[in-house]
Amino acid sequence: MFSKNWTFREEGLIEVQKEFNKMKESKVFAKECSQEEIFIACFGIAAKSISDSVANITLKAMELVKVIIKKSMTVSDKHGL
């Protein structure tokens, strides 16, 4: 996500989204990470990427935000929040 090559940045965002969907089964996020920490980390990645000069990166970042929001709504519904 910090590469000069935009295709690598895009691949990084795709990988983050895949791992985010796995949440606790992810091999990337530490087992000790809470869901809140994972949400915050992924929002930080998306926030940094949204301002990218390449439109594909911005779109992938916005897609990641959409996935995070949907997942957070599912989590909050399960816990009555």
VMD Tcl script that builds the backbone (N, CA, C; Angstrom):
set m [mol new atoms 243]
animate dup $m
set s [atomselect $m all]
$s set {name element resname resid chain x y z} {
  {N N MET 1 A 0.804 -1.188 0.000}
  {CA C MET 1 A 0.000 0.000 0.000}
  {C C MET 1 A 0.855 1.263 0.000}
  {N N PHE 2 A 2.142 1.079 0.206}
  {CA C PHE 2 A 3.049 2.224 0.211}
  {C C PHE 2 A 3.971 2.202 -1.007}
  {N N SER 3 A 3.660 1.331 -1.960}
  {CA C SER 3 A 4.485 1.192 -3.158}
  {C C SER 3 A 4.274 2.372 -4.102}
  {N N LYS 4 A 5.291 2.669 -4.892}
  {CA C LYS 4 A 5.138 3.690 -5.934}
  {C C LYS 4 A 4.288 3.152 -7.081}
  {N N ASN 5 A 4.271 1.845 -7.248}
  {CA C ASN 5 A 3.498 1.203 -8.309}
  {C C ASN 5 A 2.042 1.085 -7.860}
  {N N TRP 6 A 1.125 1.713 -8.596}
  {CA C TRP 6 A -0.272 1.756 -8.176}
  {C C TRP 6 A -0.917 0.374 -8.164}
  {N N THR 7 A -0.463 -0.544 -9.017}
  {CA C THR 7 A -1.070 -1.880 -9.024}
  {C C THR 7 A -0.772 -2.626 -7.727}
  {N N PHE 8 A 0.399 -2.388 -7.146}
  {CA C PHE 8 A 0.728 -3.014 -5.861}
  {C C PHE 8 A -0.119 -2.407 -4.738}
  {N N ARG 9 A -0.365 -1.096 -4.822}
  {CA C ARG 9 A -1.227 -0.455 -3.819}
  {C C ARG 9 A -2.643 -1.016 -3.905}
  {N N GLU 10 A -3.107 -1.212 -5.138}
  {CA C GLU 10 A -4.448 -1.775 -5.325}
  {C C GLU 10 A -4.510 -3.204 -4.789}
  {N N GLU 11 A -3.508 -3.998 -5.090}
  {CA C GLU 11 A -3.456 -5.373 -4.579}
  {C C GLU 11 A -3.438 -5.395 -3.053}
  {N N GLY 12 A -2.740 -4.446 -2.462}
  {CA C GLY 12 A -2.699 -4.346 -1.008}
  {C C GLY 12 A -4.074 -4.087 -0.421}
  {N N LEU 13 A -4.827 -3.179 -1.027}
  {CA C LEU 13 A -6.181 -2.893 -0.547}
  {C C LEU 13 A -7.103 -4.100 -0.708}
  {N N ILE 14 A -6.949 -4.813 -1.815}
  {CA C ILE 14 A -7.749 -6.023 -2.036}
  {C C ILE 14 A -7.435 -7.053 -0.956}
  {N N GLU 15 A -6.160 -7.204 -0.641}
  {CA C GLU 15 A -5.750 -8.169 0.387}
  {C C GLU 15 A -6.274 -7.772 1.769}
  {N N VAL 16 A -6.216 -6.483 2.090}
  {CA C VAL 16 A -6.741 -6.006 3.377}
  {C C VAL 16 A -8.232 -6.319 3.469}
  {N N GLN 17 A -8.958 -6.081 2.385}
  {CA C GLN 17 A -10.395 -6.353 2.393}
  {C C GLN 17 A -10.672 -7.843 2.594}
  {N N LYS 18 A -9.914 -8.709 1.935}
  {CA C LYS 18 A -10.080 -10.159 2.102}
  {C C LYS 18 A -9.827 -10.558 3.559}
  {N N GLU 19 A -8.742 -10.044 4.121}
  {CA C GLU 19 A -8.401 -10.390 5.501}
  {C C GLU 19 A -9.411 -9.807 6.480}
  {N N PHE 20 A -9.916 -8.606 6.182}
  {CA C PHE 20 A -10.925 -7.995 7.046}
  {C C PHE 20 A -12.180 -8.864 7.074}
  {N N ASN 21 A -12.563 -9.403 5.932}
  {CA C ASN 21 A -13.742 -10.262 5.879}
  {C C ASN 21 A -13.561 -11.534 6.698}
  {N N LYS 22 A -12.319 -11.989 6.831}
  {CA C LYS 22 A -12.035 -13.176 7.638}
  {C C LYS 22 A -12.033 -12.852 9.126}
  {N N MET 23 A -11.755 -11.591 9.459}
  {CA C MET 23 A -11.682 -11.052 10.811}
  {C C MET 23 A -10.793 -11.925 11.707}
  {N N LYS 24 A -11.340 -12.655 12.638}
  {CA C LYS 24 A -10.538 -13.394 13.627}
  {C C LYS 24 A -9.799 -14.592 13.030}
  {N N GLU 25 A -10.239 -15.089 11.878}
  {CA C GLU 25 A -9.552 -16.204 11.233}
  {C C GLU 25 A -8.406 -15.719 10.355}
  {N N SER 26 A -8.229 -14.428 10.276}
  {CA C SER 26 A -7.192 -13.834 9.434}
  {C C SER 26 A -5.802 -14.244 9.903}
  {N N LYS 27 A -4.929 -14.443 8.940}
  {CA C LYS 27 A -3.531 -14.739 9.266}
  {C C LYS 27 A -2.708 -13.449 9.338}
  {N N VAL 28 A -3.314 -12.328 8.963}
  {CA C VAL 28 A -2.614 -11.050 8.968}
  {C C VAL 28 A -2.805 -10.323 10.296}
  {N N PHE 29 A -4.043 -10.259 10.777}
  {CA C PHE 29 A -4.320 -9.566 12.034}
  {C C PHE 29 A -3.941 -10.464 13.207}
  {N N ALA 30 A -3.315 -9.880 14.192}
  {CA C ALA 30 A -2.906 -10.647 15.367}
  {C C ALA 30 A -4.133 -11.191 16.095}
  {N N LYS 31 A -4.011 -12.371 16.625}
  {CA C LYS 31 A -5.124 -12.997 17.351}
  {C C LYS 31 A -5.540 -12.153 18.555}
  {N N GLU 32 A -4.601 -11.377 19.087}
  {CA C GLU 32 A -4.882 -10.563 20.266}
  {C C GLU 32 A -5.652 -9.280 19.922}
  {N N CYS 33 A -5.742 -8.956 18.637}
  {CA C CYS 33 A -6.432 -7.728 18.219}
  {C C CYS 33 A -7.930 -7.862 18.445}
  {N N SER 34 A -8.510 -6.840 19.024}
  {CA C SER 34 A -9.962 -6.828 19.174}
  {C C SER 34 A -10.595 -6.422 17.847}
  {N N GLN 35 A -11.885 -6.639 17.729}
  {CA C GLN 35 A -12.579 -6.218 16.509}
  {C C GLN 35 A -12.459 -4.710 16.327}
  {N N GLU 36 A -12.527 -3.972 17.424}
  {CA C GLU 36 A -12.414 -2.515 17.345}
  {C C GLU 36 A -11.064 -2.090 16.782}
  {N N GLU 37 A -9.996 -2.757 17.204}
  {CA C GLU 37 A -8.659 -2.430 16.703}
  {C C GLU 37 A -8.540 -2.738 15.210}
  {N N ILE 38 A -9.150 -3.831 14.783}
  {CA C ILE 38 A -9.122 -4.190 13.371}
  {C C ILE 38 A -9.906 -3.175 12.552}
  {N N PHE 39 A -11.088 -2.764 13.051}
  {CA C PHE 39 A -11.882 -1.744 12.362}
  {C C PHE 39 A -11.080 -0.451 12.227}
  {N N ILE 40 A -10.447 -0.020 13.311}
  {CA C ILE 40 A -9.676 1.232 13.304}
  {C C ILE 40 A -8.510 1.148 12.331}
  {N N ALA 41 A -7.796 0.032 12.348}
  {CA C ALA 41 A -6.654 -0.141 11.447}
  {C C ALA 41 A -7.097 -0.096 9.981}
  {N N CYS 42 A -8.190 -0.768 9.677}
  {CA C CYS 42 A -8.674 -0.794 8.288}
  {C C CYS 42 A -9.199 0.567 7.853}
  {N N PHE 43 A -9.854 1.290 8.759}
  {CA C PHE 43 A -10.281 2.652 8.430}
  {C C PHE 43 A -9.075 3.545 8.177}
  {N N GLY 44 A -8.010 3.363 8.937}
  {CA C GLY 44 A -6.788 4.141 8.728}
  {C C GLY 44 A -6.180 3.876 7.366}
  {N N ILE 45 A -6.160 2.619 6.968}
  {CA C ILE 45 A -5.642 2.262 5.641}
  {C C ILE 45 A -6.508 2.895 4.558}
  {N N ALA 46 A -7.810 2.798 4.720}
  {CA C ALA 46 A -8.727 3.381 3.732}
  {C C ALA 46 A -8.574 4.901 3.678}
  {N N ALA 47 A -8.458 5.530 4.836}
  {CA C ALA 47 A -8.329 6.996 4.877}
  {C C ALA 47 A -7.072 7.454 4.150}
  {N N LYS 48 A -5.977 6.740 4.328}
  {CA C LYS 48 A -4.740 7.110 3.651}
  {C C LYS 48 A -4.868 6.909 2.143}
  {N N SER 49 A -5.583 5.869 1.748}
  {CA C SER 49 A -5.668 5.507 0.337}
  {C C SER 49 A -6.690 6.317 -0.449}
  {N N ILE 50 A -7.698 6.850 0.210}
  {CA C ILE 50 A -8.748 7.593 -0.499}
  {C C ILE 50 A -8.187 8.810 -1.230}
  {N N SER 51 A -7.173 9.416 -0.679}
  {CA C SER 51 A -6.620 10.627 -1.305}
  {C C SER 51 A -5.565 10.326 -2.378}
  {N N ASP 52 A -5.440 9.070 -2.769}
  {CA C ASP 52 A -4.457 8.671 -3.782}
  {C C ASP 52 A -4.753 9.373 -5.112}
  {N N SER 53 A -3.716 9.629 -5.876}
  {CA C SER 53 A -3.878 10.309 -7.166}
  {C C SER 53 A -4.402 9.384 -8.266}
  {N N VAL 54 A -4.408 8.080 -8.006}
  {CA C VAL 54 A -4.910 7.110 -8.981}
  {C C VAL 54 A -6.351 6.743 -8.604}
  {N N ALA 55 A -7.251 6.905 -9.556}
  {CA C ALA 55 A -8.680 6.690 -9.297}
  {C C ALA 55 A -8.983 5.267 -8.823}
  {N N ASN 56 A -8.299 4.265 -9.377}
  {CA C ASN 56 A -8.556 2.878 -8.962}
  {C C ASN 56 A -8.291 2.679 -7.477}
  {N N ILE 57 A -7.270 3.321 -6.969}
  {CA C ILE 57 A -6.934 3.187 -5.548}
  {C C ILE 57 A -8.021 3.839 -4.700}
  {N N THR 58 A -8.456 5.013 -5.112}
  {CA C THR 58 A -9.528 5.702 -4.393}
  {C C THR 58 A -10.794 4.853 -4.377}
  {N N LEU 59 A -11.137 4.259 -5.510}
  {CA C LEU 59 A -12.336 3.417 -5.579}
  {C C LEU 59 A -12.215 2.176 -4.698}
  {N N LYS 60 A -11.056 1.547 -4.705}
  {CA C LYS 60 A -10.848 0.368 -3.847}
  {C C LYS 60 A -10.917 0.759 -2.373}
  {N N ALA 61 A -10.393 1.930 -2.030}
  {CA C ALA 61 A -10.445 2.405 -0.648}
  {C C ALA 61 A -11.888 2.671 -0.233}
  {N N MET 62 A -12.677 3.263 -1.135}
  {CA C MET 62 A -14.078 3.520 -0.823}
  {C C MET 62 A -14.858 2.210 -0.696}
  {N N GLU 63 A -14.494 1.229 -1.491}
  {CA C GLU 63 A -15.105 -0.093 -1.384}
  {C C GLU 63 A -14.776 -0.725 -0.025}
  {N N LEU 64 A -13.533 -0.557 0.422}
  {CA C LEU 64 A -13.130 -1.056 1.739}
  {C C LEU 64 A -13.942 -0.381 2.837}
  {N N VAL 65 A -14.144 0.921 2.741}
  {CA C VAL 65 A -14.963 1.639 3.730}
  {C C VAL 65 A -16.378 1.063 3.754}
  {N N LYS 66 A -16.943 0.814 2.578}
  {CA C LYS 66 A -18.295 0.243 2.495}
  {C C LYS 66 A -18.365 -1.113 3.201}
  {N N VAL 67 A -17.363 -1.949 2.974}
  {CA C VAL 67 A -17.322 -3.271 3.605}
  {C C VAL 67 A -17.187 -3.133 5.120}
  {N N ILE 68 A -16.352 -2.209 5.572}
  {CA C ILE 68 A -16.165 -1.994 7.016}
  {C C ILE 68 A -17.473 -1.551 7.657}
  {N N ILE 69 A -18.158 -0.619 7.020}
  {CA C ILE 69 A -19.417 -0.111 7.584}
  {C C ILE 69 A -20.462 -1.216 7.635}
  {N N LYS 70 A -20.584 -1.995 6.560}
  {CA C LYS 70 A -21.554 -3.093 6.558}
  {C C LYS 70 A -21.250 -4.098 7.662}
  {N N LYS 71 A -19.970 -4.431 7.811}
  {CA C LYS 71 A -19.576 -5.404 8.843}
  {C C LYS 71 A -19.821 -4.835 10.234}
  {N N SER 72 A -19.547 -3.541 10.416}
  {CA C SER 72 A -19.757 -2.942 11.740}
  {C C SER 72 A -21.239 -2.905 12.086}
  {N N MET 73 A -22.090 -2.713 11.087}
  {CA C MET 73 A -23.527 -2.733 11.339}
  {C C MET 73 A -23.989 -4.135 11.713}
  {N N THR 74 A -23.415 -5.152 11.077}
  {CA C THR 74 A -23.739 -6.541 11.400}
  {C C THR 74 A -23.297 -6.872 12.816}
  {N N VAL 75 A -22.101 -6.451 13.166}
  {CA C VAL 75 A -21.568 -6.710 14.511}
  {C C VAL 75 A -22.418 -6.004 15.558}
  {N N SER 76 A -22.775 -4.747 15.313}
  {CA C SER 76 A -23.559 -3.998 16.295}
  {C C SER 76 A -24.966 -4.572 16.424}
  {N N ASP 77 A -25.545 -5.071 15.332}
  {CA C ASP 77 A -26.875 -5.705 15.400}
  {C C ASP 77 A -26.820 -6.972 16.245}
  {N N LYS 78 A -25.750 -7.742 16.107}
  {CA C LYS 78 A -25.622 -8.987 16.877}
  {C C LYS 78 A -25.504 -8.704 18.371}
  {N N HIS 79 A -24.892 -7.580 18.709}
  {CA C HIS 79 A -24.653 -7.246 20.115}
  {C C HIS 79 A -25.671 -6.250 20.657}
  {N N GLY 80 A -26.662 -5.903 19.862}
  {CA C GLY 80 A -27.706 -5.005 20.310}
  {C C GLY 80 A -27.237 -3.581 20.523}
  {N N LEU 81 A -26.237 -3.146 19.750}
  {CA C LEU 81 A -25.716 -1.788 19.904}
  {C C LEU 81 A -26.357 -0.839 18.931}
}
mol reanalyze $m
mol bondsrecalc $m
mol representation Tube
mol addrep $m
